[in-house]
Amino acid sequence: MADVILNQSADRVKAILSRLSPFIGNGGKASAFGFAYAVCNTAGDIAVKQVSIPDFIRTEGAIIAVHFVNAFTVSNPKIQVGSYAPADIKLYGSALAPGKVRANTVVAMRYAAGEYQVISIESMSGISTQGAVDLALPSGVLWCEHNVGASRPEDAGLYFSWGNIKGYAAGASYSFSQANYEASAGFTLGGDIPVSDAYDMAHHNMGGQWRLPRFSEIMELVDNCDCELISQDGVPGNRFTSRANGNSIFLPLVGTWEDSSIIGAGEWAYYFCAHFFATWHSGSGLLVDTEADPGRWPEALSPRYVGACVRAVM
C-alpha cells in the first residue's frame, strides 16, 4: 500500500491518509505510516516514558498522540516508542518542564530532528492545558507561559487598553490615547472585570479556561516565587520561579504603548489584571522592570488607556 500512496497526487495522499485515521489505536496499521496513538503508564518520576506501538515506523514528521496516565514530575523527559532509542520531548525548543503534563493528559507530538516536538497538550477532562505552567501556587491557579497574542514566552503579543478585548500588535496603526479610550467600551466599566466576561481580554482572545488574573493572584505569584532579571533568547525580562516546585514563567520587558509609540521596551512592562481602581484613569496590574524586584510593584497603577500586555491564568 505504501507504493500506492507514493504514486498519488498530494490531494489524493491526503484523502487516503484521512481514511486511515479511524484505524489509529484500533488494531489497524496506520501506525506504519507515522500516525499512532498509545497509552503510557510510566510513573511520573521516571524520565524515560515508554509506550508500545506495534508496526510504528519512526520517520521524520511522524506524529504520535500519547495518553499519559501519570503527571510528569521530572525535568528533561524523554519518550521511548518500542525499540527505538529514547528521544527528548520538547516544547518551543526547550525541555518539557515538570508539571507541564498532568495526570490523564494526551500529548500530540511530531518527530523531527531527533526529538519529539509538542503539538498540543489536552486534558482528558476536556480542558486544554497547552501553554499552562504549574507553579504549585496555594490557589492551584496555572499561569500561561506566554503573553496573550504571542506564540512564545519572549514575544510581546498584543497590547490592550483595560477592559477592551481588541488588542494590537507592535507596528499596528493605532493610538492608545485617552480620547480613544473614552470612546471605548472599557471606559464604561465601574468595577472589576468578571471572570470570562465580555470585557476579559485574556478569555476573549484565548478561549477555553483562560482568563485575566485577579489582583490576589498577582500577589500570590509575587509572594510564592523568586524573581530575577535575565535575558531569554536575547530578550530581557523577569523570571518568576516557584519556591515549591522550581517551575517558572518569563515576563518579557516589552514596554507599554502610549499614544502611537511603544516606550520602555527592554526596561519595563506592565501586565493588566482584572482589578478596578475607583480613580477612572488607573488600572491595576504587575509592573516588571530591570530592577528585578517586583515585590515593590504589584500594586502599581497604570492609566487604563495605555496599551499594556496581558498574561492569562486558568
C-alpha positions as CSV (number, residue, x, y, z in Angstrom):
1,M,0.0,0.0,0.0
2,A,3.0,2.3,0.6
3,D,3.7,2.2,-3.2
4,V,0.2,3.1,-3.9
5,I,0.4,6.2,-1.7
6,L,3.7,7.3,-3.2
7,N,2.3,7.3,-6.7
8,Q,-0.6,9.6,-5.9
9,S,-1.0,13.3,-6.1
10,A,-0.7,15.4,-2.9
11,D,-4.5,15.8,-2.7
12,R,-5.0,12.0,-3.2
13,V,-2.5,11.3,-0.5
14,K,-4.4,13.5,2.0
15,A,-7.6,11.7,1.1
16,I,-6.0,8.2,1.6
17,L,-4.5,9.2,4.9
18,S,-7.8,10.7,6.1
19,R,-9.4,7.3,5.5
20,L,-6.7,5.7,7.7
21,S,-7.4,7.8,10.7
22,P,-10.2,5.6,12.1
23,F,-7.8,2.8,12.4
24,I,-5.4,4.6,14.7
25,G,-5.2,2.8,18.0
26,N,-7.8,0.2,16.9
27,G,-5.7,-2.6,15.7
28,G,-5.2,-1.2,12.2
29,K,-1.8,-0.5,10.5
30,A,-2.0,3.3,10.3
31,S,0.9,3.4,12.8
32,A,3.2,2.1,10.0
33,F,2.6,5.4,8.1
34,G,3.6,7.6,11.0
35,F,0.3,8.1,12.7
36,A,-0.2,6.5,16.1
37,Y,-1.9,6.6,19.5
38,A,-0.8,4.9,22.7
39,V,-1.3,4.9,26.4
40,C,1.7,5.4,28.7
41,N,1.6,4.1,32.3
42,T,5.2,5.1,33.2
43,A,5.5,6.6,36.7
44,G,5.7,10.4,36.8
45,D,9.2,10.4,38.4
46,I,10.8,8.2,35.7
47,A,12.4,10.3,33.0
48,V,12.0,7.9,30.1
49,K,8.4,7.4,29.2
50,Q,7.8,4.1,27.5
51,V,5.0,3.2,25.1
52,S,4.4,0.2,22.7
53,I,3.0,0.9,19.2
54,P,3.1,-2.2,17.0
55,D,4.3,-1.6,13.4
56,F,5.2,2.0,14.2
57,I,8.0,3.4,11.9
58,R,9.7,6.4,13.3
59,T,10.2,8.6,10.3
60,E,10.8,12.4,10.0
61,G,7.5,14.1,10.6
62,A,5.8,11.1,12.2
63,I,3.0,12.1,14.6
64,I,2.0,10.3,17.8
65,A,-0.6,11.1,20.4
66,V,0.1,9.6,23.8
67,H,-2.3,9.4,26.8
68,F,-0.1,9.9,29.9
69,V,-1.8,8.3,32.8
70,N,0.6,9.9,35.3
71,A,1.7,13.5,35.7
72,F,5.3,14.5,34.7
73,T,7.4,15.3,37.8
74,V,10.8,15.2,36.2
75,S,13.0,17.6,34.2
76,N,14.1,16.7,30.6
77,P,11.6,13.9,30.0
78,K,12.1,11.5,27.0
79,I,9.8,9.1,25.3
80,Q,10.8,5.6,24.0
81,V,8.5,4.1,21.4
82,G,9.0,0.4,21.2
83,S,12.6,-0.5,20.5
84,Y,13.6,3.0,19.2
85,A,16.1,4.9,21.2
86,P,14.6,7.4,23.7
87,A,14.2,10.9,22.3
88,D,13.7,14.2,24.1
89,I,10.2,15.7,24.4
90,K,10.5,19.5,23.6
91,L,8.1,22.4,23.8
92,Y,9.2,25.6,21.9
93,G,12.6,24.0,21.5
94,S,13.1,23.6,25.3
95,A,12.7,20.6,27.6
96,L,9.2,20.0,28.9
97,A,9.1,21.4,32.5
98,P,7.9,19.3,35.4
99,G,4.2,19.9,35.9
100,K,3.5,20.7,32.3
101,V,1.8,17.4,31.8
102,R,-0.7,16.5,34.4
103,A,-2.3,13.1,35.0
104,N,-4.7,11.8,32.3
105,T,-3.4,14.2,29.6
106,V,-3.0,13.5,25.9
107,V,0.1,15.0,24.3
108,A,0.4,15.1,20.5
109,M,4.0,15.2,19.2
110,R,5.8,15.3,15.9
111,Y,9.1,13.5,15.5
112,A,11.7,15.8,13.9
113,A,15.5,16.3,14.1
114,G,15.8,13.5,16.6
115,E,13.3,14.8,19.1
116,Y,9.5,14.8,19.7
117,Q,8.1,18.3,19.4
118,V,4.9,19.0,21.2
119,I,2.0,20.0,19.0
120,S,-0.8,20.1,21.7
121,I,-1.4,19.2,25.3
122,E,-5.0,18.3,26.1
123,S,-6.5,17.2,29.4
124,M,-8.8,14.1,29.2
125,S,-11.3,16.3,31.1
126,G,-11.7,18.4,28.0
127,I,-9.8,21.4,29.5
128,S,-6.8,22.4,27.4
129,T,-3.7,22.9,29.4
130,Q,-1.4,23.7,26.5
131,G,0.9,26.5,27.5
132,A,-0.1,26.3,31.2
133,V,2.6,26.3,33.8
134,D,2.0,24.8,37.3
135,L,3.9,26.9,39.8
136,A,2.4,24.9,42.7
137,L,0.7,28.1,44.0
138,P,-1.7,27.7,47.0
139,S,-4.7,28.5,44.9
140,G,-3.8,26.0,42.2
141,V,-4.0,28.6,39.5
142,L,-1.9,27.9,36.4
143,W,-0.1,30.8,34.6
144,C,0.3,30.8,30.8
145,E,3.8,30.6,29.6
146,H,3.4,33.4,27.0
147,N,1.5,36.7,26.6
148,V,-1.9,36.9,25.0
149,G,-1.4,37.0,21.3
150,A,2.2,35.6,21.5
151,S,3.4,32.2,20.4
152,R,6.5,32.1,22.7
153,P,7.5,33.4,26.1
154,E,9.8,36.1,24.7
155,D,7.2,37.8,22.5
156,A,5.1,40.8,23.4
157,G,2.0,39.5,21.8
158,L,-0.9,42.0,21.8
159,Y,-1.3,45.3,23.7
160,F,-4.6,46.2,25.2
161,S,-6.3,49.1,27.0
162,W,-8.0,48.0,30.2
163,G,-11.4,46.3,29.6
164,N,-11.1,46.3,25.8
165,I,-10.8,42.9,24.1
166,K,-9.4,44.3,20.8
167,G,-5.6,44.0,21.0
168,Y,-2.9,45.5,18.7
169,A,0.5,44.1,17.8
170,A,3.6,46.3,17.6
171,G,3.6,48.2,14.3
172,A,-0.2,48.5,14.0
173,S,-1.7,51.8,13.1
174,Y,-3.4,52.7,16.4
175,S,-3.2,55.3,19.1
176,F,-3.6,54.3,22.8
177,S,-4.8,57.8,23.7
178,Q,-7.2,59.0,26.4
179,A,-9.6,60.2,23.8
180,N,-9.8,56.8,22.1
181,Y,-10.3,55.1,25.5
182,E,-13.1,57.4,26.5
183,A,-14.9,56.3,23.3
184,S,-14.4,52.6,24.1
185,A,-16.5,50.0,25.9
186,G,-13.8,49.6,28.6
187,F,-14.3,53.2,29.7
188,T,-17.8,52.4,30.9
189,L,-16.7,49.8,33.4
190,G,-17.2,50.7,37.1
191,G,-15.8,47.6,38.8
192,D,-13.6,44.5,38.5
193,I,-13.9,42.6,35.2
194,P,-15.9,39.4,36.0
195,V,-14.3,36.0,35.2
196,S,-14.5,35.2,31.4
197,D,-16.7,38.3,30.9
198,A,-17.2,40.1,27.6
199,Y,-14.5,42.6,28.8
200,D,-12.0,39.9,29.7
201,M,-9.1,40.4,27.3
202,A,-7.5,37.1,28.0
203,H,-10.6,34.9,27.7
204,H,-11.9,36.5,24.6
205,N,-8.6,36.1,22.7
206,M,-7.5,32.7,24.1
207,G,-10.8,30.9,24.9
208,G,-11.1,27.8,27.0
209,Q,-10.5,28.3,30.7
210,W,-8.1,31.2,30.1
211,R,-8.9,34.5,31.9
212,L,-7.5,37.6,33.4
213,P,-5.7,37.2,36.7
214,R,-7.3,38.6,39.8
215,F,-5.2,41.1,41.8
216,S,-5.0,38.4,44.6
217,E,-3.4,36.0,42.1
218,I,-0.8,38.6,41.1
219,M,0.1,39.0,44.8
220,E,0.2,35.2,45.1
221,L,2.6,35.0,42.2
222,V,4.9,37.6,43.8
223,D,4.7,36.1,47.3
224,N,5.4,32.5,46.3
225,C,8.1,32.9,43.6
226,D,11.6,34.2,43.4
227,C,12.2,36.8,40.7
228,E,15.4,37.6,38.8
229,L,16.3,39.7,35.8
230,I,17.5,37.5,32.9
231,S,17.9,37.6,29.2
232,Q,16.0,34.8,27.4
233,D,16.7,34.3,23.7
234,G,18.1,37.8,23.7
235,V,15.1,39.4,25.3
236,P,15.4,40.9,28.8
237,G,12.7,40.0,31.3
238,N,11.8,38.9,34.8
239,R,11.7,35.2,35.5
240,F,9.4,34.1,38.3
241,T,10.5,30.7,39.8
242,S,8.3,28.8,42.2
243,R,9.8,28.1,45.5
244,A,7.6,25.0,45.8
245,N,8.5,23.1,42.5
246,G,11.1,25.1,40.6
247,N,8.9,25.7,37.6
248,S,9.0,29.2,36.2
249,I,7.4,31.8,33.8
250,F,9.2,34.6,31.9
251,L,7.7,38.0,31.6
252,P,9.4,40.0,28.8
253,L,10.2,43.7,29.3
254,V,8.3,44.8,26.2
255,G,7.3,48.3,27.4
256,T,3.9,50.0,27.1
257,W,2.1,51.6,24.2
258,E,1.3,55.2,24.8
259,D,-0.4,57.2,22.0
260,S,1.2,56.0,18.8
261,S,4.5,54.7,20.3
262,I,5.8,51.8,22.4
263,I,8.1,53.1,25.1
264,G,10.3,51.4,27.6
265,A,10.9,48.2,25.6
266,G,13.8,46.5,27.3
267,E,13.3,48.5,30.5
268,W,9.8,47.6,31.8
269,A,6.5,46.1,31.0
270,Y,3.0,46.3,32.6
271,Y,0.6,43.4,32.9
272,F,-3.1,44.3,33.5
273,C,-5.2,42.3,35.9
274,A,-9.0,42.4,36.4
275,H,-9.0,44.7,39.4
276,F,-10.6,48.1,39.2
277,F,-9.4,51.2,40.9
278,A,-12.0,53.9,41.6
279,T,-9.9,56.6,40.0
280,W,-11.1,56.4,36.4
281,H,-7.7,56.6,34.8
282,S,-5.9,53.9,36.8
283,G,-5.8,50.2,36.1
284,S,-4.1,47.7,38.3
285,G,-1.6,45.0,37.5
286,L,2.0,43.9,37.7
287,L,4.9,46.2,36.7
288,V,8.2,44.4,36.0
289,D,11.4,46.2,35.2
290,T,15.2,46.0,35.1
291,E,15.5,46.2,38.8
292,A,14.0,42.7,39.1
293,D,12.2,43.4,42.3
294,P,8.5,43.1,41.5
295,G,7.8,42.7,45.2
296,R,7.7,46.5,45.2
297,W,5.4,46.8,42.2
298,P,2.3,44.6,42.4
299,E,0.1,47.5,43.4
300,A,1.5,49.7,40.7
301,L,-1.1,51.7,38.7
302,S,-1.1,52.5,35.0
303,P,-3.5,54.7,33.1
304,R,-6.2,52.4,31.7
305,Y,-6.0,53.9,28.3
306,V,-2.3,52.8,27.9
307,G,-1.6,49.7,25.9
308,A,-0.3,47.0,28.2
309,C,0.3,43.3,27.9
310,V,-1.8,40.5,29.4
311,R,-0.7,37.2,30.9
312,A,-3.6,34.8,31.2
313,V,-4.3,32.3,34.0
314,M,-6.6,29.3,34.4
